Amino acid sequence: MARAYSVSEMLKLRKITIPFKGDWYKAFSTPERTGIWFVWGNSGNGKSSFVMQLCKELAQYGKVAYNSLEEGSSLSVQNALTRVNMQEVNRRFLLLDCEPIEVLSTRLLKKKSPDFVVIDSFQYSMLTYKAYIKLKELHKNKLLIFVSHADGKQPSGRAAKSVMYDAALKIYVEGYKAVSKGRYIGPNGGMYVIWHEGVEQYWGDFTGETLEDNKE
């Protein structure tokens, strides 16, 4: 039987968070270090750039594994690593070349395994929602970040939508802006600018004051 907590006991529980600073804190506050995050958006809107920037930032707080299921170790992935200068966190970042989810799960059970895991993409993982729940429950001590294709402004596929609803931090990427739609929203209202020039080209004169217009 699961543990039951009184209100006072629950409020005394110490949760380990990620102490984001700067633009990351302004957008996403200090989210819990474990759990599920979900990033989605259409191609050509800066999603891959955002994920790489996020990986580099998370490497300040632990070891990151990026499971490149969709592109493997392709030139485009190499270029993405170069753009964010990932070499600066070389020892804290691990690129997995199309590692099957079953193998990844076994890796995560080992000592000194990565703290933060990016799975790109959810569609290429071939996970059902039932299999996702099993993976989530098995690795409660990890932060699992799923990257998803989009169908319009929604994740592509029924299972992906279910995972998005389950995630603690939901991040929608459009026009080189990443917007928090989850439980962690920083003081600027939950927006992270991926590429300023791209934002200006996509949205016109951008002042950062129209975030609410882009939330659902």
MOHUHU-V800394 format. One line per field, one symbol per residue. psi: psi as a letter, one per 30 degrees, with the letter a starting at -180 (. if undefined). A space follows every 50 residues. Layout:
psi->???
//
This chain:
psi->klkkkleeeeffkjkkljillbeeeeegbilkflaklkklllkgggeeee eeeeeeefffgakkkjjieefbhleeeeeeeeeghfffhefgkkkkjhkk eeeeeeefflkglkekkkjjleeffgkleeeeeeeeefhfgljkjkkkll jbglkjkeeeeeeeefkejkjkkkhgkkkkgbfjkafgghkkjejeeeee eefbjkfgggeffgl.
//
